[in-house]
Amino acid sequence: MNEELSLAHQYEIESRIFTIRGMQVMLDSHLAEMYGIETKMLNRAVKRNMVRFPESFRFQLTNNEYENLKFHIGISGEDSLRFQNGTLKEGRGKHRKYFPYVFTEQGVAMLSAVLRSETAVKVSLQVIQAFVQMRRFIGENAGLFQRLDRVERNQIESDEKFERLFDALQSKDDIPAQGIFFDGQVFDAWKFISDLVRSAKSSLVLIDNYVDDSVLQLLTKRNKGVTATIYTQTIKKQMATDLEKHNTQYDVITIKEFKGAHDRFLIIDGNELYHIGASLKDLGKKWFAFSKMDAQTLNLLKKIDAIR
């Protein structure tokens, strides 16, 4: 029975040993609890003997280390400072205003000399034995830990690859091949055309007889290096002025007169053709349909080249 209790106590100690900065350490509050004293008394004793406790024996946690430790232990925000206080009572000063200290194996050994009590000596010996057991376990299973680390890294890399693949598939599926927008869907229609513009890798060709500065603004959403050409029935004076001012600030858009079209078309990278039932400046004002017509793209481009 005593052996079972001893094993249980040893397991409890080992469960309170954490790895921080590559070293195995124990919290000052956990040690104080085991010594049967308050955390502040333990740290006061250390302060009176600071020369015996270099940073390799005892150091204070940073905010990031403390937050990670809280997450590991499962401490809530409300109780985040309470767990480190050991036997502090209710009332003024029950919460410490500083981050906790941790002790390495050497620091625990030095504590027994500083506290100078029979309990401190016995507890320190038990804690040191727990440190030794943990170190031996890690040493005996180093190969396993390395393999698990490699498996975890490979899993992370695989997850990232799948995520990139799914994102790519989703981005392609996000742009529908056909559909209808109704009156009032101004933003939805605008976003749809914006997504088409952003999907271009090399070129955009718009055939639309009724364009204004809002169409120029829409085409500024294209990626860097993507050319943009507009074919329209008439280039009015205001449109010419808007285009000139636009081209002094943004990537150049070319506008050419073309009187051979009635409907609106958007050609992306010379191989994707969308038929759009409304002028881009009037998106969402009335019902209109759109559809993707890739098979006709080359034929349409040839006819444009022949006419101009």
C-alpha positions as CSV (number, residue, x, y, z in Angstrom):
1,M,0.0,0.0,0.0
2,N,2.8,2.4,0.9
3,E,4.5,1.6,-2.4
4,E,1.3,2.4,-4.3
5,L,1.0,5.7,-2.5
6,S,4.7,6.4,-3.2
7,L,4.2,5.7,-6.9
8,A,1.1,7.9,-7.0
9,H,3.0,10.7,-5.3
10,Q,5.9,10.2,-7.8
11,Y,3.5,10.4,-10.7
12,E,2.0,13.6,-9.3
13,I,5.4,15.2,-9.1
14,E,6.3,14.1,-12.7
15,S,3.0,15.6,-13.9
16,R,4.1,19.0,-12.6
17,I,7.5,19.0,-14.5
18,F,7.3,21.1,-17.6
19,T,9.8,21.7,-20.4
20,I,10.5,25.4,-20.9
21,R,13.5,26.9,-22.8
22,G,14.7,23.4,-23.4
23,M,15.0,22.7,-19.6
24,Q,12.8,20.6,-17.3
25,V,11.4,22.9,-14.6
26,M,8.8,23.1,-11.8
27,L,6.7,26.1,-10.8
28,D,7.5,27.9,-7.6
29,S,3.9,27.6,-6.5
30,H,3.9,23.8,-7.0
31,L,7.1,23.5,-5.0
32,A,5.8,25.7,-2.2
33,E,2.7,23.6,-2.0
34,M,4.8,20.4,-1.6
35,Y,7.1,22.1,1.0
36,G,4.0,23.2,2.9
37,I,4.8,26.9,2.8
38,E,3.5,30.0,0.9
39,T,4.9,30.8,-2.5
40,K,6.0,34.2,-1.3
41,M,8.0,32.7,1.6
42,L,9.8,30.4,-0.9
43,N,10.8,33.3,-3.1
44,R,11.8,35.4,-0.2
45,A,14.2,32.7,0.9
46,V,15.6,32.6,-2.6
47,K,16.1,36.4,-2.7
48,R,18.1,36.3,0.5
49,N,20.4,33.8,-1.2
50,M,20.4,35.0,-4.9
51,V,24.1,34.2,-5.4
52,R,23.1,30.5,-5.1
53,F,20.4,30.7,-7.8
54,P,21.9,31.6,-11.2
55,E,19.4,31.6,-14.2
56,S,20.3,28.0,-14.9
57,F,18.8,27.2,-11.5
58,R,15.8,29.6,-11.4
59,F,14.3,32.0,-13.9
60,Q,11.1,34.1,-14.3
61,L,8.6,33.2,-17.1
62,T,7.9,35.7,-19.8
63,N,4.4,36.6,-20.7
64,N,4.4,34.2,-23.8
65,E,5.8,31.3,-21.7
66,Y,3.3,32.0,-19.0
67,E,0.4,32.0,-21.5
68,N,1.6,28.7,-23.1
69,L,1.9,27.1,-19.7
70,K,-1.6,28.3,-18.7
71,F,-2.9,26.6,-21.9
72,H,-1.0,23.4,-21.1
73,I,-2.3,23.2,-17.5
74,G,-5.8,24.3,-18.5
75,I,-6.1,27.4,-16.4
76,S,-8.9,29.8,-17.2
77,G,-8.4,33.6,-17.5
78,E,-10.2,34.2,-14.2
79,D,-7.9,31.8,-12.3
80,S,-4.8,32.5,-14.3
81,L,-2.8,34.0,-11.4
82,R,-4.6,32.1,-8.6
83,F,-3.0,28.7,-9.4
84,Q,0.4,30.0,-8.6
85,N,-0.3,31.4,-5.2
86,G,-0.1,28.3,-3.1
87,T,-1.6,28.9,0.3
88,L,-2.3,32.7,-0.1
89,K,-5.5,33.6,1.7
90,E,-8.5,35.7,0.5
91,G,-8.2,39.4,0.7
92,R,-5.7,42.1,-0.2
93,G,-2.7,40.8,-2.1
94,K,-4.1,37.4,-2.8
95,H,-3.0,37.6,-6.5
96,R,0.6,38.1,-7.4
97,K,1.4,41.0,-9.7
98,Y,4.4,39.3,-11.4
99,F,4.9,36.2,-13.5
100,P,5.9,33.0,-11.7
101,Y,9.4,31.7,-11.3
102,V,10.4,28.1,-12.2
103,F,13.2,26.0,-10.8
104,T,15.4,23.5,-12.6
105,E,16.7,20.2,-11.0
106,Q,19.7,22.1,-9.7
107,G,17.5,24.8,-8.3
108,V,15.4,22.3,-6.4
109,A,18.5,20.8,-4.9
110,M,19.7,24.2,-3.8
111,L,16.3,25.0,-2.3
112,S,16.7,22.2,0.3
113,A,19.9,23.9,1.5
114,V,18.2,27.3,1.7
115,L,14.9,26.3,3.4
116,R,16.8,24.2,6.0
117,S,14.0,21.9,7.0
118,E,13.6,18.2,7.2
119,T,10.5,18.4,4.9
120,A,12.4,20.5,2.4
121,V,15.1,17.9,2.2
122,K,12.7,15.0,1.8
123,V,10.6,16.8,-0.8
124,S,13.6,18.0,-2.8
125,L,15.0,14.4,-2.9
126,Q,11.6,13.2,-4.3
127,V,11.5,16.0,-6.8
128,I,15.1,15.3,-8.0
129,Q,14.2,11.6,-8.4
130,A,11.3,12.6,-10.5
131,F,13.6,14.8,-12.7
132,V,16.0,11.9,-13.1
133,Q,13.2,9.5,-14.1
134,M,11.8,12.0,-16.6
135,R,15.3,12.5,-18.1
136,R,15.9,8.8,-18.3
137,F,12.6,8.3,-20.0
138,I,13.2,11.0,-22.5
139,G,16.7,9.6,-23.2
140,E,15.5,6.0,-23.7
141,N,12.7,7.2,-26.0
142,A,14.6,9.9,-27.9
143,G,14.3,8.0,-31.2
144,L,10.6,7.6,-30.8
145,F,10.2,11.3,-30.1
146,Q,12.2,12.2,-33.2
147,R,10.0,9.9,-35.3
148,L,6.9,11.4,-33.8
149,D,8.2,14.9,-34.5
150,R,9.0,13.9,-38.2
151,V,5.5,12.4,-38.5
152,E,3.9,15.6,-37.1
153,R,6.0,17.8,-39.4
154,N,5.0,15.6,-42.4
155,Q,1.4,15.8,-41.3
156,I,1.5,19.6,-41.1
157,E,3.1,19.8,-44.6
158,S,0.4,17.4,-46.0
159,D,-2.3,19.5,-44.3
160,E,-0.9,22.7,-45.9
161,K,-0.7,21.1,-49.3
162,F,-4.3,19.8,-49.1
163,E,-5.4,23.3,-47.9
164,R,-3.7,24.9,-50.9
165,L,-5.4,22.4,-53.2
166,F,-8.8,22.9,-51.7
167,D,-8.4,26.7,-51.8
168,A,-7.4,26.5,-55.5
169,L,-10.4,24.2,-56.2
170,Q,-12.7,26.5,-54.2
171,S,-11.4,29.6,-55.9
172,K,-12.2,28.1,-59.3
173,D,-15.7,27.0,-58.2
174,D,-16.5,30.3,-56.7
175,I,-16.9,31.8,-60.1
176,P,-20.1,30.3,-61.7
177,A,-20.3,29.5,-65.4
178,Q,-23.8,30.9,-65.7
179,G,-26.6,32.5,-63.8
180,I,-29.0,35.4,-63.4
181,F,-28.8,38.6,-61.3
182,F,-32.0,40.4,-60.5
183,D,-32.6,44.1,-59.9
184,G,-31.2,45.3,-56.7
185,Q,-28.3,42.8,-56.7
186,V,-25.9,45.7,-57.4
187,F,-23.1,44.5,-55.1
188,D,-23.5,40.8,-56.0
189,A,-23.2,41.6,-59.7
190,W,-20.3,44.0,-59.1
191,K,-18.4,41.3,-57.0
192,F,-19.0,38.7,-59.7
193,I,-17.4,40.8,-62.4
194,S,-14.7,41.9,-60.0
195,D,-13.8,38.2,-59.4
196,L,-13.7,37.7,-63.2
197,V,-11.3,40.6,-63.6
198,R,-9.1,39.4,-60.8
199,S,-8.9,35.9,-62.3
200,A,-7.1,37.1,-65.4
201,K,-3.4,36.2,-65.6
202,S,-2.4,38.0,-68.8
203,S,-5.2,39.9,-70.6
204,L,-8.7,41.2,-70.5
205,V,-10.8,42.2,-73.5
206,L,-14.2,43.9,-72.8
207,I,-16.8,44.5,-75.6
208,D,-19.4,46.9,-74.3
209,N,-21.1,49.8,-76.1
210,Y,-21.9,51.7,-73.0
211,V,-18.9,52.4,-70.7
212,D,-18.0,55.1,-68.3
213,D,-15.5,55.8,-65.5
214,S,-17.0,53.1,-63.3
215,V,-15.8,50.5,-65.8
216,L,-12.3,52.0,-65.6
217,Q,-12.5,51.7,-61.9
218,L,-13.6,48.1,-62.1
219,L,-10.7,47.2,-64.4
220,T,-8.2,48.6,-61.8
221,K,-8.9,45.4,-59.8
222,R,-6.9,43.4,-62.3
223,N,-3.6,41.9,-61.4
224,K,-0.3,43.7,-62.1
225,G,0.9,43.1,-65.7
226,V,-2.6,42.1,-67.0
227,T,-3.4,44.2,-70.1
228,A,-6.9,45.6,-70.6
229,T,-8.7,46.6,-73.8
230,I,-12.2,47.9,-74.2
231,Y,-14.1,47.9,-77.5
232,T,-17.0,50.3,-77.5
233,Q,-19.3,51.8,-80.1
234,T,-18.3,55.4,-79.6
235,I,-15.6,57.1,-77.5
236,K,-17.3,60.2,-76.2
237,K,-15.3,63.3,-75.2
238,Q,-16.0,62.7,-71.4
239,M,-14.8,59.1,-71.7
240,A,-11.7,60.2,-73.5
241,T,-10.9,62.7,-70.7
242,D,-11.6,60.1,-68.0
243,L,-9.3,57.6,-69.8
244,E,-6.5,60.1,-70.1
245,K,-6.6,60.9,-66.4
246,H,-6.9,57.3,-65.5
247,N,-3.9,56.3,-67.5
248,T,-1.7,58.9,-65.9
249,Q,-2.1,57.3,-62.5
250,Y,-2.9,53.6,-63.1
251,D,-1.9,50.8,-65.5
252,V,-2.9,51.7,-69.0
253,I,-6.3,50.7,-70.4
254,T,-6.8,50.9,-74.2
255,I,-10.2,51.8,-75.6
256,K,-11.0,51.3,-79.3
257,E,-14.1,52.0,-81.3
258,F,-16.0,48.9,-82.5
259,K,-19.5,49.1,-84.0
260,G,-20.0,45.4,-84.8
261,A,-21.4,44.2,-81.5
262,H,-24.7,44.5,-79.8
263,D,-24.2,42.3,-76.7
264,R,-21.5,42.5,-74.0
265,F,-18.6,40.1,-73.8
266,L,-15.6,39.7,-71.5
267,I,-12.6,37.7,-72.7
268,I,-10.1,36.5,-70.1
269,D,-6.6,35.5,-71.1
270,G,-7.7,34.8,-74.7
271,N,-9.3,31.5,-73.7
272,E,-12.3,32.2,-71.5
273,L,-15.4,34.0,-72.9
274,Y,-18.3,35.3,-70.8
275,H,-21.5,36.6,-72.5
276,I,-22.9,39.3,-70.2
277,G,-26.5,40.6,-70.6
278,A,-25.9,44.1,-69.2
279,S,-23.4,46.8,-69.6
280,L,-20.9,46.8,-66.8
281,K,-21.9,50.3,-65.7
282,D,-25.5,49.1,-65.1
283,L,-24.8,45.9,-63.2
284,G,-27.7,45.0,-60.9
285,K,-30.0,47.7,-62.0
286,K,-32.2,45.3,-64.0
287,W,-32.4,41.6,-64.6
288,F,-29.6,40.2,-66.6
289,A,-28.1,36.8,-67.4
290,F,-24.5,35.7,-68.0
291,S,-23.0,32.5,-69.4
292,K,-19.5,31.1,-70.1
293,M,-18.9,30.3,-73.8
294,D,-15.3,29.1,-74.0
295,A,-15.7,27.3,-77.3
296,Q,-16.5,30.6,-79.2
297,T,-13.6,32.6,-77.8
298,L,-11.1,32.1,-80.7
299,N,-13.8,32.7,-83.3
300,L,-14.8,36.0,-81.6
301,L,-11.2,37.2,-81.3
302,K,-10.6,36.4,-85.0
303,K,-13.7,38.4,-86.0
304,I,-12.6,41.4,-83.9
305,D,-9.1,41.3,-85.5
306,A,-10.6,41.1,-89.0
307,I,-13.0,44.1,-88.4
308,R,-10.5,46.4,-86.8
